[in-house]
Amino acid sequence: MISLPTRDQLLRDGFCTVDGVLDRAMLERVTEVCDRLLDAQPAEHFDAQRSTGSMINVFDDPFFAELVAWPGALEAVANLGFPDPKWNSGYVISKPPHSPPLFWHQDWTGWSDPSSYQAQPQQLFLMYYLIDTEPGNGCLRLIPGSHRKRHRLHDDVPDAHTDEIKRMMDPDHPAYQPVADSVDVPVRAGDLVIGDSRLLHGSYGNRSDRRRTVITLWYYPAFEELSGPLRAHLAEGRIPESWPESARALVAPLWPRYAGAAEPLEGNRKPGPGLP
């Protein structure tokens, strides 16, 4: 059972960790699928994702339905006070050996909605690292509290995932540099990192001889409490029709749906003046 202070940490700092969410058997299965997908990518994929490492959509393999609906993860989210989360996307993000840092960024696209400036998270990332990680092989680094308070990086770095920033065209750009008030988040394989999508985060470069892979899945912890325009914006995707019915059935209860009449909110990655 996760203690209440962990929920407090999520709201205050923007993240928390949960030990051993994936058992050994599931960790081995996830690793096998990810390695197969990564080995199938052309060199051009990694050239285009030099800073990120890779960006492979989990929709590419129906196996990931099991990870999306993994009971231990859903229990962890429920114990944080969110018993009915919804999910809509995710990526296999793998840093090859001897690869550079992941740029500083935040991932929230709903900054035009007033709820974006409130304490409760609108969107959470759930990150599963497939090997033990530390600064030497590309562990997560983040800036606690930056989901609720403006930081100089909000103005110093461009929108996340632009071609220029992904290809690391300017290695001296502030997006890749150390930040004094950041913290490292080393974890063991199978642990879970839960974070607010508004949080500024990145990762160290992978200086090791081994691939460092993380699967990032995106959930809306309290989807039904969001505004109509925001729900319309977030529910625009579809479960892949190419997935077999068994996989579709696993994620169907977690899929965000909106049947109202509101016009979808226009996506906006830049926090406004409401972020003090």
KEPA-910813 format. One line per field, with one value per residue (C-alpha): z, y, x. Coordinates in steps of 0.001 Angstrom, whole numbers. Last residue first. Layout:
z <- [Z ...]
y <- [Y ...]
x <- [X ...]
# end
This chain:
z <- [-11140 -13777 -14540 -16872 -19558 -19869 -23430 -24874 -26318 -28049 -29146 -26848 -28568 -29214 -26569 -27572 -25228 -26037 -24636 -24255 -22623 -22939 -19692 -19857 -23501 -22662 -22041 -24562 -27354 -26539 -26669 -29807 -31734 -32382 -35965 -35097 -32952 -29993 -31162 -30537 -30059 -26353 -25066 -26987 -26216 -22556 -22575 -24193 -21727 -18641 -16636 -13745 -15905 -16793 -13215 -13572 -17309 -18300 -20553 -20828 -21029 -21680 -20745 -22421 -21728 -24280 -22917 -23371 -20860 -21302 -21733 -21623 -18651 -18782 -19164 -16989 -16462 -14808 -16559 -17384 -13648 -12734 -11778 -11848 -11669 -10634 -12864 -13325 -10424 -10194 -10256 -10138 -10220 -8932 -10669 -8878 -10457 -14026 -16258 -19987 -22792 -23268 -22626 -26209 -26431 -28367 -31180 -33806 -31136 -33610 -31206 -30547 -34195 -35133 -32434 -29634 -26824 -27615 -27289 -24201 -22435 -21512 -19483 -18594 -16379 -14058 -13447 -10537 -10438 -12684 -11872 -8311 -8493 -11504 -13197 -14041 -15350 -15610 -18653 -18171 -15941 -14077 -12679 -14166 -13380 -16546 -18125 -16871 -16596 -16718 -15916 -17098 -15581 -17055 -15503 -12247 -9214 -7896 -10240 -13020 -15826 -14669 -16356 -19855 -22340 -20916 -22325 -24200 -21226 -22096 -20239 -21588 -20857 -23671 -23464 -22955 -25519 -26627 -25729 -25805 -27349 -25441 -25663 -25544 -26198 -26373 -24922 -25660 -24519 -20929 -18491 -14709 -12495 -8924 -8715 -5063 -5060 -4041 -7298 -9275 -7471 -7976 -11699 -11829 -9987 -12107 -15492 -17862 -19969 -19659 -20958 -23813 -24661 -26315 -29096 -30813 -32911 -30772 -28248 -30487 -30976 -30149 -29998 -28509 -27394 -28156 -31467 -32424 -36181 -36393 -34374 -36860 -39817 -38667 -39425 -36580 -36374 -33489 -31446 -31947 -31036 -28020 -26818 -27112 -25275 -22550 -21898 -21593 -19242 -17033 -16959 -15697 -13162 -11585 -12633 -9881 -7983 -6179 -6659 -7394 -6955 -9079 -9309 -6213 -4208 -5714 -6255 -2885 -1108 -2834 -1530 1927 1848 2000 -911 0]
y <- [31816 29578 31458 33668 30976 27582 26688 23298 24363 22033 23635 22623 20372 21954 20998 18924 15983 12340 12081 8829 8076 4404 2562 192 -603 -1409 -5144 -5599 -4171 -6692 -9657 -8281 -8368 -5027 -3757 -1562 493 2049 5514 9068 12288 11792 14375 17340 16513 16035 19457 21149 19470 20424 17763 15862 12837 12346 12025 10246 10873 8335 8404 5398 5734 2563 2939 1386 1754 -135 -1361 -194 2638 6403 6818 10535 11896 12298 14948 16497 19621 18564 19377 15674 14917 11891 8235 6267 2493 -80 -3113 -2609 -618 3152 6262 9526 12401 15838 19210 22504 23121 22349 20326 21155 19532 22060 24919 24487 23582 20368 22406 20115 17667 15683 15732 19481 20461 18077 19435 16956 19372 23021 25153 25505 28694 30109 27216 26469 29586 27877 28740 27024 24341 21572 22824 21566 19128 19656 16348 13804 10326 7817 7653 5082 6916 8900 5744 3095 -550 -2114 -2212 1201 1518 5073 6047 9574 11388 13798 16380 16553 18031 21211 23704 25734 23341 23395 26801 25231 26893 24869 21646 20156 18841 17246 19118 19467 19194 17416 13749 13439 12023 8399 6072 2912 3403 5331 3660 5291 2831 5058 5500 6556 6896 5926 6633 6534 5472 4927 8098 8804 7913 4398 4155 5004 2275 -202 596 -82 -3393 -4513 -4061 -2667 -621 -3369 -6029 -3776 -3495 -6913 -5369 -4164 -1002 843 1169 3936 3765 6941 6164 7626 10925 13066 11411 10758 11493 9612 6773 6340 6717 3672 1523 90 -3683 -4133 -1665 -3560 -6900 -5401 -3892 -7205 -9164 -6529 -6543 -10334 -10343 -7669 -9619 -12748 -10840 -9042 -5484 -3055 -3591 -267 2666 6099 9601 12721 16323 17659 18866 16948 13742 14108 14511 11384 9659 11104 9197 5848 3434 0]
x <- [3810 2181 -1045 978 830 2450 3517 2572 -795 -3259 -6503 -9357 -11847 -15266 -17787 -20827 -20412 -19710 -16187 -14312 -10975 -9859 -9198 -12178 -11235 -7597 -7934 -10751 -8600 -5871 -8262 -9945 -6705 -4985 -5159 -8138 -5805 -7666 -8685 -7496 -9529 -10196 -7709 -9126 -12762 -11810 -10141 -13112 -15517 -13512 -11690 -13285 -14145 -10468 -9221 -5849 -5382 -2734 339 2688 6476 8465 12134 15158 18879 21031 24356 27963 27525 27748 23999 23349 21458 17721 15045 12355 10269 7006 3719 3205 2995 5064 4888 8145 7696 10283 10788 14539 15914 15646 17823 15849 18349 17371 17478 18197 21614 20642 22987 22892 20893 18063 20492 21812 25502 24808 23197 21657 20547 18424 15469 15864 15870 13056 10767 10069 9291 8648 11763 13978 15058 11640 10262 13882 13936 11468 7824 6116 3434 4821 8330 7945 10830 13124 13830 16499 15760 18595 20841 23584 26065 23414 21795 19509 18826 17470 13996 12863 9078 7732 4138 3460 520 -2013 -4354 -2449 -4234 -2604 -4264 -2662 -3533 -7153 -7528 -7235 -4869 -1988 -3460 -506 1506 4828 7550 11084 14801 16622 17607 21333 23779 24365 27227 25113 21675 18997 15608 12194 9370 6323 2850 -694 -4317 -4968 -7810 -7603 -10543 -9302 -7162 -6318 -2630 -3638 -5565 -2407 -457 -3299 -3351 383 152 -2793 -1032 -3671 -1257 1365 -1000 -2119 1580 1470 -597 2599 3015 449 3280 4634 8397 10302 14015 17184 15655 18719 19619 16002 16214 19522 17980 15146 17498 19475 16440 14333 13856 16303 14268 11017 12602 14354 11077 9203 11921 12235 8486 8512 11506 9950 6701 8471 10572 7623 6801 5789 9036 9346 6980 8424 6997 6649 5444 7221 4212 1298 3271 5000 1674 439 3573 2862 -450 1298 1345 0]
# end
